[in-house]
Amino acid sequence: MATPVKVKLEADQTHYFCTCGKSTDGVLCDGSHKGTTYRPKLFTVDTTKEYSLCACKQSGNLPFCDGTHRKV
């Protein structure tokens, strides 16, 4: 079971959510998908603060955790 990862994100900047699961922290893209068909999900936030990002990749609200990992 993959639990969410808390990450401080800056407002009004483009962030890249890892969709392949191979990145070092499991949630923010570090280019580990190169050579695969996976592409990061681009997103922004309105407020600079700490967010819980989905590590199980099953959330209905990607990149944010919605608790799906408890059901998988």
C-alpha positions, 0 to 999 in steps of 0.5 A: 500500500502506497501512502501519500507523500507530503510536498511543499508546492509553490503557487503559480508554478508548473509542477510535474506529477510522476505517473510512472512511479519510478521517480526518486520520491514517487510523486514528482517527476525526475525524468525516470520515465524516459524510454517509456510511454509515461508522461508527467501530469502538469499541474499548478496550485493556487496557494503555497503550502504543503500538499499530500500527493498520491503515491498509489496513482489511483486517486480520483483527484490526481495528483492529490491524494483522496484516500483511495490507497486505503481501498486498494 
